[in-house]
């Protein structure tokens, strides 16, 4: 039955999303305050690490495990739940609302650049070594 | 018992993250292909909508419902699971890997700008009207 297969795939998304979100919360909580200043390095780390995962997923996992359930569990679920565009923007907006436009701009630039770099390198590594 | 309270909060993150990730998948699947070109408008929509939610959360919900469980369920869980920094970067990288640097750059710029705009306006509206 087609709907049963579809429902099962949604359960994979839910499971991966639950695990990814809890992992994001725990990693961010563990890293918050490690650095003495108020720059949200913990979200830079979380989102950059998520981009390493997404590069590997696109290069390696997606071709090795083509069944949709892996895309649901890992790509739509875990990695999607682990990273958060909303937190990225919220932390950036925080700087702008406090008048610190330069730091806000640098924060956005840093996350974009590190994200693209992390995804490129892991995509290349995933295609080359695995 | 403290650990019991902490475990309960993680369950709120998991539940919100599961629902948010499934919502992201369903909204993206429903919107994909609505527009005839290959620009990932569905992810632009999802992430921008998530930034509207995060603005309201920061301005209104967080002050109205200060108990940590609401932050866990809605901010760390649902909104974090609904948006995805990894998909944002993956779609952008796709353009760069195919040599379409201008579209890739415009895509990144569009998501950053719409995200900040959406979060600012909803933050302001949340503080003003609610």
gemmi code that builds the backbone of each chain (N, CA, C; Angstrom):
import gemmi

chains = {
    "A": [
        ("UNK", (0.851, -1.202, 0.000), (0.000, 0.000, 0.000), (0.878, 1.240, 0.000)),
        ("UNK", (0.580, 2.141, -0.934), (1.433, 3.305, -1.152), (1.428, 4.241, 0.056)),
        ("UNK", (0.284, 4.498, 0.642), (0.204, 5.453, 1.757), (0.981, 4.955, 2.972)),
        ("UNK", (1.033, 3.604, 3.087), (1.751, 3.017, 4.219), (3.249, 3.277, 4.073)),
        ("UNK", (3.746, 3.137, 2.831), (5.153, 3.411, 2.518), (5.470, 4.891, 2.757)),
        ("UNK", (4.549, 5.763, 2.324), (4.715, 7.209, 2.518), (4.743, 7.562, 4.003)),
        ("UNK", (3.833, 6.966, 4.763), (3.754, 7.232, 6.200), (5.043, 6.791, 6.889)),
        ("UNK", (5.575, 5.661, 6.437), (6.822, 5.138, 7.003), (7.974, 6.119, 6.743)),
        ("UNK", (7.992, 6.681, 5.525), (9.046, 7.646, 5.189), (8.949, 8.889, 6.083)),
        ("UNK", (7.720, 9.325, 6.372), (7.542, 10.488, 7.248), (8.028, 10.183, 8.660)),
        ("UNK", (7.867, 8.924, 9.079), (8.367, 8.530, 10.407), (9.897, 8.614, 10.443)),
        ("UNK", (10.539, 8.259, 9.309), (11.999, 8.420, 9.230), (12.394, 9.892, 9.346)),
        ("UNK", (11.661, 10.776, 8.678), (11.938, 12.220, 8.776), (11.783, 12.674, 10.228)),
        ("UNK", (10.686, 12.239, 10.864), (10.400, 12.635, 12.250), (11.494, 12.153, 13.201)),
        ("UNK", (11.893, 10.901, 13.031), (12.931, 10.319, 13.896), (14.259, 11.061, 13.722)),
        ("UNK", (14.669, 11.245, 12.463), (15.917, 11.963, 12.189), (15.854, 13.394, 12.686)),
        ("UNK", (14.700, 14.062, 12.463), (14.535, 15.451, 12.889), (14.587, 15.592, 14.407)),
        ("UNK", (13.995, 14.632, 15.114), (14.018, 14.641, 16.580), (15.457, 14.498, 17.083)),
        ("UNK", (16.182, 13.514, 16.548), (17.569, 13.274, 16.965), (18.467, 14.462, 16.609)),
        ("UNK", (18.296, 14.989, 15.397), (19.113, 16.123, 14.944), (18.877, 17.359, 15.801)),
        ("UNK", (17.616, 17.633, 16.141), (17.293, 18.820, 16.940), (17.848, 18.698, 18.357)),
        ("UNK", (17.720, 17.496, 18.948), (18.272, 17.272, 20.287), (19.802, 17.418, 20.243)),
        ("UNK", (20.436, 16.869, 19.200), (21.885, 16.991, 19.045), (22.292, 18.458, 18.929)),
        ("UNK", (21.532, 19.241, 18.137), (21.825, 20.683, 17.991), (21.745, 21.386, 19.342)),
        ("UNK", (20.675, 21.095, 20.086), (20.506, 21.727, 21.388), (21.655, 21.369, 22.329)),
        ("UNK", (22.006, 20.074, 22.378), (23.048, 19.626, 23.309), (24.428, 20.175, 22.940)),
        ("UNK", (24.750, 20.158, 21.646), (26.057, 20.681, 21.210), (26.132, 22.187, 21.483)),
        ("UNK", (25.062, 22.917, 21.144), (25.053, 24.370, 21.374), (25.154, 24.679, 22.868)),
        ("UNK", (24.436, 23.912, 23.695), (24.476, 24.129, 25.147), (25.870, 23.832, 25.707)),
        ("UNK", (26.508, 22.792, 25.184), (27.849, 22.410, 25.652), (28.883, 23.466, 25.268)),
        ("UNK", (28.699, 24.070, 24.071), (29.708, 25.017, 23.578), (29.463, 26.452, 24.031)),
        ("UNK", (28.214, 26.751, 24.377), (27.881, 28.144, 24.746), (28.684, 28.562, 25.970)),
        ("UNK", (29.372, 29.685, 25.849), (30.142, 30.175, 26.980), (31.567, 29.644, 27.046)),
        ("UNK", (31.911, 28.716, 26.119), (33.299, 28.233, 26.056), (34.213, 29.398, 25.695)),
        ("UNK", (33.698, 30.232, 24.739), (34.436, 31.436, 24.373), (33.907, 32.586, 25.215)),
        ("UNK", (34.772, 33.455, 25.633), (34.372, 34.472, 26.616), (33.515, 35.591, 26.026)),
        ("UNK", (33.626, 35.861, 24.742), (32.843, 36.957, 24.174), (31.420, 36.485, 23.809)),
        ("UNK", (30.603, 37.413, 23.284), (29.201, 37.080, 23.046), (28.910, 36.674, 21.604)),
        ("UNK", (29.956, 36.441, 20.847), (29.754, 36.000, 19.467), (29.220, 34.562, 19.478)),
        ("UNK", (28.129, 34.289, 18.711), (27.514, 32.955, 18.794), (28.304, 31.876, 18.052)),
        ("UNK", (29.531, 31.619, 18.522), (30.393, 30.609, 17.897), (29.745, 29.235, 17.903)),
        ("UNK", (28.911, 28.957, 18.938), (28.298, 27.624, 19.010), (27.386, 27.371, 17.807)),
        ("UNK", (26.679, 28.431, 17.327), (25.818, 28.232, 16.153), (26.641, 28.170, 14.868)),
        ("UNK", (27.770, 28.909, 14.834), (28.680, 28.807, 13.691), (29.188, 27.363, 13.592)),
        ("UNK", (29.572, 26.803, 14.739), (30.070, 25.423, 14.763), (28.997, 24.439, 14.309)),
        ("UNK", (27.807, 24.548, 14.907), (26.711, 23.619, 14.592), (26.382, 23.658, 13.096)),
        ("UNK", (26.178, 24.859, 12.554), (25.780, 24.962, 11.146), (26.908, 24.548, 10.197)),
        ("UNK", (28.158, 24.853, 10.556), (29.280, 24.451, 9.701), (29.433, 22.935, 9.726)),
        ("UNK", (29.309, 22.342, 10.915), (29.396, 20.890, 11.021), (28.267, 20.223, 10.220)),
        ("UNK", (27.070, 20.815, 10.279), (25.943, 20.307, 9.484), (26.236, 20.344, 7.994)),
        ("UNK", (27.009, 21.365, 7.553), (27.353, 21.480, 6.129), (28.402, 20.446, 5.736)),
        ("UNK", (29.280, 20.061, 6.684), (30.204, 18.944, 6.425), (29.373, 17.679, 6.195)),
        ("UNK", (28.392, 17.453, 7.062), (27.527, 16.275, 6.918), (26.773, 16.280, 5.590)),
        ("UNK", (26.261, 17.451, 5.206), (25.447, 17.511, 3.983), (26.306, 17.283, 2.738)),
        ("UNK", (27.572, 17.707, 2.776), (28.488, 17.445, 1.660), (28.749, 15.951, 1.513)),
        ("UNK", (29.045, 15.295, 2.633), (29.232, 13.839, 2.612), (27.974, 13.127, 2.146)),
        ("UNK", (26.835, 13.601, 2.624), (25.577, 12.977, 2.246), (25.395, 13.039, 0.737)),
        ("UNK", (25.606, 14.239, 0.168), (25.388, 14.442, -1.269), (26.377, 13.624, -2.107)),
        ("UNK", (27.621, 13.491, -1.627), (28.664, 12.839, -2.424), (28.680, 11.336, -2.245)),
        ("UNK", (28.419, 10.882, -1.049), (28.745, 9.509, -0.689), (27.515, 8.705, -0.264)),
        ("UNK", (26.837, 9.185, 0.763), (25.728, 8.406, 1.320), (24.578, 8.257, 0.327)),
        ("UNK", (24.270, 9.353, -0.360), (23.129, 9.345, -1.273), (23.321, 8.338, -2.412)),
        ("UNK", (24.587, 8.167, -2.849), (24.847, 7.207, -3.932), (24.992, 5.782, -3.397)),
        ("UNK", (25.517, 5.641, -2.161), (25.708, 4.308, -1.572), (24.402, 3.728, -1.039)),
        ("UNK", (23.565, 4.593, -0.521), (22.291, 4.153, 0.062), (21.141, 4.883, -0.631)),
        ("UNK", (20.825, 4.459, -1.864), (19.860, 5.225, -2.652), (18.404, 5.105, -2.183)),
        ("UNK", (18.088, 4.138, -1.291), (16.703, 4.010, -0.850), (16.247, 5.307, -0.170)),
        ("UNK", (15.025, 5.794, -0.549), (14.526, 7.060, -0.002), (14.585, 7.154, 1.522)),
        ("UNK", (14.514, 6.020, 2.214), (14.480, 6.101, 3.683), (15.747, 6.728, 4.249)),
        ("UNK", (16.892, 6.547, 3.550), (18.138, 7.143, 4.032), (18.133, 8.650, 3.859)),
        ("UNK", (17.574, 9.105, 2.717), (17.436, 10.550, 2.493), (16.495, 11.141, 3.541)),
        ("UNK", (15.424, 10.405, 3.857), (14.447, 10.895, 4.842), (15.081, 10.974, 6.235)),
        ("UNK", (15.748, 9.898, 6.623), (16.338, 9.819, 7.959), (17.491, 10.813, 8.121)),
        ("UNK", (18.404, 10.828, 7.124), (19.633, 11.598, 7.283), (19.532, 13.020, 6.741)),
        ("UNK", (19.079, 13.169, 5.480), (19.068, 14.509, 4.882), (17.903, 15.355, 5.404)),
        ("UNK", (16.667, 14.904, 5.162), (15.489, 15.679, 5.598), (15.360, 15.658, 7.112)),
        ("UNK", (15.706, 14.529, 7.725), (15.585, 14.400, 9.174), (16.782, 14.954, 9.926)),
        ("UNK", (17.824, 14.124, 10.089), (18.906, 14.470, 11.001), (19.636, 15.782, 10.663)),
        ("UNK", (20.195, 15.871, 9.457), (21.013, 17.054, 9.128), (20.150, 18.317, 9.110)),
        ("UNK", (18.926, 18.179, 8.555), (18.002, 19.317, 8.533), (17.615, 19.763, 9.934)),
        ("UNK", (17.394, 18.797, 10.813), (17.045, 19.117, 12.201), (18.235, 19.652, 12.985)),
        ("UNK", (19.420, 19.160, 12.659), (20.640, 19.576, 13.359), (20.976, 21.037, 13.058)),
        ("UNK", (20.929, 21.419, 11.786), (21.210, 22.813, 11.428), (19.935, 23.643, 11.564)),
        ("UNK", (20.073, 24.938, 11.665), (18.893, 25.808, 11.773), (19.167, 27.147, 11.112)),
        ("UNK", (18.452, 27.416, 10.030), (18.545, 28.708, 9.364), (17.966, 29.798, 10.271)),
        ("UNK", (16.918, 29.446, 11.019), (16.261, 30.406, 11.922), (17.222, 30.936, 12.990)),
        ("UNK", (18.024, 30.046, 13.602), (18.986, 30.484, 14.625), (20.061, 31.354, 13.995)),
        ("UNK", (20.502, 30.939, 12.805), (21.505, 31.711, 12.058), (21.032, 33.155, 11.883)),
        ("UNK", (19.793, 33.332, 11.396), (19.253, 34.680, 11.168), (19.004, 35.399, 12.493)),
        ("UNK", (18.450, 34.684, 13.478), (18.145, 35.308, 14.779), (19.419, 35.891, 15.412)),
        ("UNK", (20.509, 35.129, 15.385), (21.764, 35.611, 15.979), (22.316, 36.796, 15.195)),
        ("UNK", (22.171, 36.756, 13.866), (22.626, 37.873, 13.032), (21.819, 39.136, 13.326)),
        ("UNK", (20.480, 38.965, 13.386), (19.589, 40.103, 13.639), (19.895, 40.749, 14.986)),
        ("UNK", (20.258, 39.931, 15.963), (20.603, 40.410, 17.303), (21.662, 41.529, 17.237)),
        ("UNK", (22.704, 41.311, 16.417), (23.760, 42.330, 16.266), (23.201, 43.604, 15.638)),
        ("UNK", (22.391, 43.448, 14.584), (21.854, 44.628, 13.888), (20.934, 45.430, 14.808)),
        ("UNK", (20.092, 44.725, 15.594), (19.172, 45.418, 16.509), (19.919, 46.168, 17.608)),
        ("UNK", (21.144, 45.714, 17.928), (21.948, 46.389, 18.937), (22.929, 47.390, 18.320)),
        ("UNK", (22.715, 47.667, 17.032), (23.512, 48.693, 16.359), (24.911, 48.269, 15.955)),
        ("UNK", (25.229, 46.978, 16.183), (26.570, 46.503, 15.837), (26.534, 45.883, 14.433)),
        ("UNK", (26.363, 46.779, 13.441), (26.149, 46.322, 12.062), (27.351, 45.587, 11.484)),
        ("UNK", (28.556, 46.043, 11.836), (29.755, 45.406, 11.276), (29.851, 43.945, 11.731)),
        ("UNK", (29.662, 43.713, 13.056), (29.723, 42.337, 13.567), (28.616, 41.493, 12.949)),
        ("UNK", (27.421, 42.077, 12.816), (26.301, 41.362, 12.194), (26.647, 40.933, 10.778)),
        ("UNK", (27.202, 41.869, 10.007), (27.563, 41.577, 8.619), (28.657, 40.505, 8.560)),
        ("UNK", (29.662, 40.631, 9.435), (30.759, 39.653, 9.452), (30.260, 38.272, 9.860)),
        ("UNK", (29.299, 38.249, 10.805), (28.717, 36.977, 11.241), (28.010, 36.272, 10.077)),
        ("UNK", (27.190, 37.036, 9.341), (26.485, 36.458, 8.187), (27.483, 35.957, 7.144)),
        ("UNK", (28.485, 36.791, 6.860), (29.500, 36.447, 5.863), (30.259, 35.191, 6.274)),
        ("UNK", (30.608, 35.108, 7.567), (31.351, 33.962, 8.089), (30.552, 32.678, 7.948)),
        ("UNK", (29.278, 32.712, 8.360), (28.458, 31.493, 8.294), (28.255, 31.043, 6.849)),
        ("UNK", (27.991, 31.997, 5.948), (27.822, 31.657, 4.531), (29.092, 31.040, 3.960)),
        ("UNK", (30.239, 31.691, 4.248), (31.515, 31.252, 3.675), (31.917, 29.891, 4.229)),
        ("UNK", (31.870, 29.754, 5.577), (32.246, 28.475, 6.189), (31.311, 27.353, 5.734)),
        ("UNK", (30.015, 27.651, 5.633), (29.042, 26.644, 5.185), (29.367, 26.132, 3.795)),
        ("UNK", (29.604, 27.063, 2.862), (29.920, 26.682, 1.478), (31.240, 25.913, 1.406)),
        ("UNK", (32.225, 26.393, 2.172), (33.544, 25.760, 2.186), (33.448, 24.345, 2.752)),
        ("UNK", (32.754, 24.207, 3.884), (32.604, 22.903, 4.536), (31.890, 21.915, 3.616)),
        ("UNK", (30.803, 22.364, 2.978), (30.051, 21.475, 2.095), (30.876, 21.092, 0.860)),
        ("UNK", (31.637, 22.059, 0.298), (32.465, 21.769, -0.890), (33.528, 20.742, -0.572)),
        ("UNK", (34.273, 20.983, 0.527), (35.393, 20.105, 0.868), (34.891, 18.691, 1.181)),
        ("UNK", (33.805, 18.594, 1.954), (33.308, 17.256, 2.302), (32.688, 16.576, 1.079)),
        ("UNK", (32.092, 17.333, 0.188), (31.546, 16.777, -1.055), (32.687, 16.200, -1.905)),
        ("UNK", (33.759, 16.975, -2.027), (34.929, 16.548, -2.795), (35.570, 15.321, -2.128)),
        ("UNK", (35.747, 15.368, -0.801), (36.346, 14.242, -0.065), (35.474, 12.993, -0.192)),
        ("UNK", (34.168, 13.178, -0.080), (33.234, 12.051, -0.192), (33.307, 11.383, -1.553)),
        ("UNK", (33.482, 12.182, -2.611), (33.571, 11.633, -3.972), (34.927, 11.001, -4.241)),
        ("UNK", (35.968, 11.512, -3.581), (37.337, 11.081, -3.881), (37.736, 9.845, -3.080)),
        ("UNK", (37.435, 9.846, -1.782), (37.992, 8.813, -0.909), (37.044, 7.664, -0.595)),
        ("UNK", (35.726, 7.844, -0.825), (34.802, 6.794, -0.388), (34.173, 6.041, -1.566)),
    ],
    "B": [
        ("UNK", (13.342, 16.081, 40.905), (14.672, 15.611, 40.470), (15.116, 16.373, 39.223)),
        ("UNK", (16.322, 16.895, 39.243), (16.801, 17.769, 38.182), (16.943, 17.055, 36.837)),
        ("UNK", (17.498, 15.840, 36.890), (17.734, 15.143, 35.616), (16.421, 14.796, 34.927)),
        ("UNK", (15.370, 14.595, 35.739), (14.061, 14.254, 35.182), (13.497, 15.464, 34.429)),
        ("UNK", (13.672, 16.640, 35.016), (13.226, 17.894, 34.395), (13.998, 18.144, 33.091)),
        ("UNK", (15.337, 17.907, 33.153), (16.179, 18.072, 31.960), (15.764, 17.108, 30.857)),
        ("UNK", (15.497, 15.851, 31.235), (15.099, 14.834, 30.250), (13.776, 15.223, 29.604)),
        ("UNK", (12.872, 15.775, 30.411), (11.565, 16.212, 29.896), (11.748, 17.332, 28.875)),
        ("UNK", (12.682, 18.261, 29.161), (12.934, 19.359, 28.227), (13.481, 18.833, 26.899)),
        ("UNK", (14.347, 17.804, 26.980), (14.884, 17.211, 25.743), (13.773, 16.547, 24.928)),
        ("UNK", (12.779, 15.994, 25.625), (11.646, 15.387, 24.913), (10.847, 16.462, 24.162)),
        ("UNK", (10.736, 17.660, 24.772), (10.082, 18.773, 24.071), (10.859, 19.158, 22.815)),
        ("UNK", (12.201, 19.201, 22.915), (13.027, 19.511, 21.736), (12.796, 18.447, 20.659)),
        ("UNK", (12.812, 17.165, 21.081), (12.639, 16.048, 20.139), (11.283, 16.118, 19.442)),
        ("UNK", (10.239, 16.360, 20.228), (8.878, 16.426, 19.669), (8.755, 17.592, 18.681)),
        ("UNK", (9.222, 18.778, 19.102), (9.180, 19.945, 18.219), (10.013, 19.734, 16.969)),
        ("UNK", (11.209, 19.146, 17.134), (12.099, 18.895, 15.997), (11.498, 17.903, 15.013)),
        ("UNK", (10.829, 16.878, 15.536), (10.176, 15.882, 14.670), (9.068, 16.546, 13.857)),
        ("UNK", (8.213, 17.305, 14.519), (7.097, 17.977, 13.831), (7.607, 19.007, 12.831)),
        ("UNK", (8.620, 19.795, 13.238), (9.169, 20.821, 12.352), (9.806, 20.221, 11.105)),
        ("UNK", (10.536, 19.120, 11.279), (11.208, 18.486, 10.140), (10.194, 17.881, 9.166)),
        ("UNK", (9.157, 17.242, 9.713), (8.105, 16.683, 8.848), (7.390, 17.821, 8.118)),
        ("UNK", (7.118, 18.928, 8.817), (6.466, 20.084, 8.181), (7.342, 20.632, 7.049)),
        ("UNK", (8.673, 20.742, 7.325), (9.591, 21.223, 6.273), (9.541, 20.321, 5.047)),
        ("UNK", (9.592, 18.998, 5.286), (9.567, 18.052, 4.160), (8.263, 18.175, 3.371)),
        ("UNK", (7.135, 18.238, 4.078), (5.829, 18.276, 3.405), (5.625, 19.582, 2.639)),
        ("UNK", (6.013, 20.713, 3.248), (5.855, 22.008, 2.573), (6.762, 22.063, 1.335)),
        ("UNK", (8.022, 21.618, 1.505), (8.960, 21.628, 0.371), (8.472, 20.707, -0.744)),
        ("UNK", (7.949, 19.530, -0.380), (7.453, 18.572, -1.388), (6.237, 19.145, -2.114)),
        ("UNK", (5.365, 19.842, -1.361), (4.156, 20.419, -1.966), (4.504, 21.556, -2.923)),
        ("UNK", (5.552, 22.324, -2.577), (5.894, 23.508, -3.381), (6.848, 23.199, -4.532)),
        ("UNK", (7.603, 22.106, -4.400), (8.621, 21.788, -5.414), (7.945, 21.578, -6.773)),
        ("UNK", (8.419, 22.296, -7.772), (7.864, 22.124, -9.107), (6.676, 23.027, -9.385)),
        ("UNK", (6.221, 23.800, -8.365), (5.142, 24.764, -8.598), (5.636, 25.816, -9.586)),
        ("UNK", (6.911, 26.221, -9.400), (7.532, 27.151, -10.340), (8.288, 26.334, -11.380)),
        ("UNK", (8.237, 26.780, -12.638), (8.737, 25.939, -13.727), (10.269, 25.852, -13.783)),
        ("UNK", (10.979, 26.871, -13.272), (12.440, 26.812, -13.367), (13.043, 25.995, -12.221)),
        ("UNK", (14.364, 25.886, -12.185), (15.004, 25.008, -11.202), (15.513, 25.753, -9.966)),
        ("UNK", (15.114, 26.979, -9.823), (15.501, 27.740, -8.630), (14.764, 27.161, -7.418)),
        ("UNK", (15.497, 26.887, -6.303), (14.841, 26.227, -5.156), (13.960, 27.167, -4.329)),
        ("UNK", (12.901, 27.689, -4.971), (11.987, 28.612, -4.288), (11.371, 27.985, -3.050)),
        ("UNK", (11.186, 26.640, -3.098), (10.532, 25.984, -1.951), (11.379, 26.125, -0.688)),
        ("UNK", (12.732, 26.097, -0.832), (13.576, 26.264, 0.357), (13.639, 27.736, 0.793)),
        ("UNK", (13.574, 28.645, -0.205), (13.498, 30.071, 0.128), (12.238, 30.316, 0.958)),
        ("UNK", (11.122, 29.735, 0.512), (9.851, 29.907, 1.228), (9.944, 29.335, 2.646)),
        ("UNK", (10.408, 28.092, 2.752), (10.486, 27.410, 4.054), (11.351, 28.219, 5.025)),
        ("UNK", (12.556, 28.594, 4.603), (13.468, 29.302, 5.514), (12.973, 30.707, 5.863)),
        ("UNK", (12.349, 31.396, 4.894), (11.820, 32.727, 5.175), (10.644, 32.631, 6.143)),
        ("UNK", (9.774, 31.652, 5.910), (8.637, 31.453, 6.815), (9.133, 31.123, 8.229)),
        ("UNK", (10.184, 30.309, 8.316), (10.788, 29.993, 9.617), (11.308, 31.234, 10.322)),
        ("UNK", (11.815, 32.206, 9.532), (12.320, 33.449, 10.120), (11.175, 34.341, 10.599)),
        ("UNK", (10.016, 34.266, 9.945), (8.823, 34.958, 10.448), (8.474, 34.367, 11.818)),
        ("UNK", (8.479, 33.049, 11.908), (8.170, 32.387, 13.178), (9.171, 32.773, 14.267)),
        ("UNK", (10.472, 32.825, 13.916), (11.493, 33.088, 14.932), (11.407, 34.535, 15.436)),
        ("UNK", (10.996, 35.452, 14.563), (10.798, 36.844, 14.972), (9.662, 36.953, 15.984)),
        ("UNK", (8.537, 36.299, 15.666), (7.394, 36.275, 16.593), (7.777, 35.612, 17.905)),
        ("UNK", (8.536, 34.536, 17.800), (8.945, 33.824, 19.009), (9.756, 34.750, 19.911)),
        ("UNK", (10.754, 35.418, 19.318), (11.640, 36.288, 20.102), (10.884, 37.457, 20.722)),
        ("UNK", (9.900, 38.003, 19.982), (9.220, 39.213, 20.453), (8.049, 38.915, 21.372)),
        ("UNK", (7.344, 37.854, 21.102), (6.028, 37.672, 21.697), (5.940, 36.401, 22.547)),
        ("UNK", (6.208, 35.271, 21.921), (6.010, 34.000, 22.630), (6.962, 33.843, 23.804)),
        ("UNK", (8.218, 34.233, 23.570), (9.235, 34.044, 24.593), (8.915, 34.845, 25.860)),
        ("UNK", (8.283, 36.029, 25.680), (7.936, 36.839, 26.854), (6.611, 36.390, 27.476)),
        ("UNK", (5.681, 35.906, 26.633), (4.373, 35.471, 27.129), (4.447, 34.105, 27.809)),
        ("UNK", (5.291, 33.249, 27.270), (5.418, 31.891, 27.801), (6.861, 31.639, 28.211)),
        ("UNK", (7.288, 32.201, 29.351), (8.711, 32.154, 29.716), (9.219, 30.780, 30.176)),
        ("UNK", (8.300, 29.836, 30.441), (8.783, 28.520, 30.878), (9.665, 27.893, 29.785)),
        ("UNK", (10.849, 27.339, 30.195), (11.787, 26.770, 29.225), (11.157, 25.769, 28.247)),
        ("UNK", (10.085, 25.093, 28.680), (9.512, 24.068, 27.789), (9.015, 24.666, 26.473)),
        ("UNK", (8.557, 25.938, 26.494), (8.092, 26.575, 25.258), (9.251, 26.884, 24.323)),
        ("UNK", (10.378, 27.324, 24.910), (11.577, 27.552, 24.091), (12.051, 26.233, 23.492)),
        ("UNK", (11.986, 25.155, 24.289), (12.433, 23.840, 23.811), (11.534, 23.343, 22.685)),
        ("UNK", (10.217, 23.421, 22.925), (9.252, 22.904, 21.943), (9.248, 23.732, 20.660)),
        ("UNK", (9.219, 25.076, 20.826), (9.009, 25.941, 19.653), (10.306, 26.421, 19.016)),
        ("UNK", (11.229, 26.981, 19.849), (12.447, 27.550, 19.263), (13.461, 26.464, 18.890)),
        ("UNK", (13.921, 25.689, 19.908), (14.920, 24.655, 19.626), (14.314, 23.508, 18.836)),
        ("UNK", (13.039, 23.207, 19.095), (12.381, 22.102, 18.408), (11.796, 22.490, 17.068)),
        ("UNK", (10.562, 23.025, 17.095), (9.808, 23.198, 15.851), (10.490, 24.109, 14.820)),
        ("UNK", (10.784, 25.359, 15.214), (11.322, 26.318, 14.225), (12.706, 25.869, 13.742)),
        ("UNK", (13.531, 25.369, 14.687), (14.853, 24.863, 14.315), (14.772, 23.671, 13.370)),
        ("UNK", (13.809, 22.783, 13.624), (13.624, 21.616, 12.759), (13.004, 21.992, 11.427)),
        ("UNK", (12.147, 23.023, 11.431), (11.463, 23.451, 10.209), (12.447, 24.080, 9.222)),
        ("UNK", (13.316, 24.966, 9.716), (14.306, 25.589, 8.835), (15.541, 24.690, 8.741)),
        ("UNK", (16.346, 24.896, 7.709), (17.560, 24.076, 7.573), (18.662, 24.889, 6.915)),
        ("UNK", (19.722, 25.155, 7.673), (20.888, 25.849, 7.121), (21.584, 24.946, 6.098)),
        ("UNK", (21.569, 23.633, 6.366), (22.224, 22.664, 5.473), (21.603, 22.664, 4.076)),
        ("UNK", (20.262, 22.715, 3.990), (19.596, 22.745, 2.677), (19.902, 24.057, 1.972)),
        ("UNK", (19.907, 25.139, 2.742), (20.228, 26.463, 2.207), (21.598, 26.434, 1.522)),
        ("UNK", (22.618, 25.891, 2.219), (23.972, 25.833, 1.655), (24.041, 24.826, 0.503)),
        ("UNK", (23.395, 23.663, 0.672), (23.436, 22.637, -0.370), (22.878, 23.163, -1.699)),
        ("UNK", (21.748, 23.873, -1.640), (21.145, 24.410, -2.870), (22.033, 25.491, -3.474)),
        ("UNK", (22.669, 26.301, -2.620), (23.575, 27.333, -3.128), (24.793, 26.725, -3.797)),
        ("UNK", (25.369, 25.708, -3.133), (26.560, 25.036, -3.674), (26.275, 24.396, -5.030)),
        ("UNK", (25.048, 23.881, -5.173), (24.618, 23.266, -6.428), (24.862, 24.206, -7.627)),
        ("UNK", (24.491, 25.485, -7.456), (24.697, 26.464, -8.534), (26.187, 26.659, -8.811)),
        ("UNK", (26.989, 26.797, -7.737), (28.427, 27.041, -7.918), (29.102, 25.847, -8.592)),
        ("UNK", (28.712, 24.620, -8.199), (29.315, 23.416, -8.801), (28.947, 23.277, -10.273)),
        ("UNK", (27.813, 23.877, -10.668), (27.411, 23.826, -12.077), (27.862, 25.073, -12.835)),
        ("UNK", (28.754, 25.854, -12.203), (29.338, 27.008, -12.889), (28.432, 28.232, -12.966)),
        ("UNK", (27.234, 28.144, -12.354), (26.315, 29.277, -12.403), (26.522, 30.155, -11.159)),
        ("UNK", (27.676, 30.822, -11.129), (28.073, 31.575, -9.936), (27.144, 32.741, -9.622)),
        ("UNK", (26.653, 33.412, -10.675), (25.786, 34.564, -10.442), (24.501, 34.136, -9.742)),
        ("UNK", (23.863, 33.061, -10.247), (22.622, 32.577, -9.620), (22.895, 32.117, -8.191)),
        ("UNK", (24.034, 31.429, -7.994), (24.399, 30.978, -6.653), (24.538, 32.144, -5.690)),
        ("UNK", (25.227, 33.181, -6.144), (25.422, 34.365, -5.307), (24.088, 35.052, -5.005)),
        ("UNK", (23.240, 35.177, -6.041), (21.937, 35.832, -5.852), (21.050, 35.013, -4.918)),
        ("UNK", (21.149, 33.690, -5.018), (20.368, 32.810, -4.146), (20.764, 33.017, -2.673)),
        ("UNK", (22.073, 33.042, -2.399), (22.558, 33.267, -1.029), (22.114, 34.637, -0.518)),
        ("UNK", (22.282, 35.648, -1.380), (21.913, 37.012, -1.005), (20.421, 37.114, -0.708)),
        ("UNK", (19.623, 36.460, -1.543), (18.160, 36.489, -1.392), (17.737, 35.852, -0.075)),
        ("UNK", (18.293, 34.677, 0.239), (17.897, 33.991, 1.473), (18.323, 34.790, 2.705)),
        ("UNK", (19.547, 35.336, 2.689), (20.020, 36.156, 3.812), (19.124, 37.381, 4.015)),
        ("UNK", (18.845, 38.070, 2.892), (18.077, 39.312, 2.965), (16.641, 39.046, 3.407)),
        ("UNK", (15.982, 38.067, 2.751), (14.595, 37.760, 3.111), (14.501, 37.272, 4.555)),
        ("UNK", (15.486, 36.467, 4.973), (15.491, 35.957, 6.342), (15.562, 37.082, 7.364)),
        ("UNK", (16.500, 38.005, 7.164), (16.646, 39.146, 8.082), (15.411, 40.042, 8.072)),
        ("UNK", (14.887, 40.275, 6.869), (13.700, 41.123, 6.708), (12.492, 40.485, 7.400)),
        ("UNK", (12.303, 39.186, 7.170), (11.160, 38.466, 7.752), (11.247, 38.476, 9.276)),
        ("UNK", (12.444, 38.200, 9.815), (12.613, 38.161, 11.268), (12.438, 39.552, 11.873)),
        ("UNK", (12.960, 40.607, 11.209), (12.815, 41.975, 11.730), (11.362, 42.386, 11.788)),
        ("UNK", (10.644, 42.188, 10.652), (9.248, 42.643, 10.574), (8.385, 41.893, 11.580)),
        ("UNK", (8.577, 40.584, 11.699), (7.736, 39.821, 12.633), (8.116, 40.131, 14.080)),
        ("UNK", (9.394, 40.425, 14.332), (9.832, 40.824, 15.667), (9.170, 42.148, 16.059)),
        ("UNK", (9.186, 43.098, 15.114), (8.572, 44.406, 15.344), (7.056, 44.260, 15.527)),
        ("UNK", (6.422, 43.468, 14.651), (4.971, 43.249, 14.740), (4.610, 42.555, 16.051)),
        ("UNK", (5.405, 41.577, 16.445), (5.164, 40.850, 17.692), (5.249, 41.753, 18.909)),
        ("UNK", (6.183, 42.704, 18.867), (6.342, 43.633, 19.989), (5.266, 44.707, 19.996)),
        ("UNK", (4.783, 45.059, 18.809), (3.839, 46.175, 18.684), (2.387, 45.751, 18.910)),
        ("UNK", (2.010, 44.640, 18.295), (0.577, 44.296, 18.259), (0.142, 43.258, 19.287)),
        ("UNK", (1.088, 42.526, 19.874), (0.650, 41.432, 20.755), (0.973, 41.699, 22.228)),
    ],
}
model = gemmi.Model(1)
for chain_id, residues in chains.items():
    chain = gemmi.Chain(chain_id)
    for i, (resn, *xyz) in enumerate(residues, 1):
        res = gemmi.Residue()
        res.name, res.seqid = resn, gemmi.SeqId(i, " ")
        for name, pos in zip(("N", "CA", "C"), xyz):
            atom = gemmi.Atom()
            atom.name, atom.element = name, gemmi.Element(name[0])
            atom.pos, atom.b_iso = gemmi.Position(*pos), 0.0
            res.add_atom(atom)
        chain.add_residue(res)
    model.add_chain(chain)
structure = gemmi.Structure()
structure.add_model(model)
structure.setup_entities()
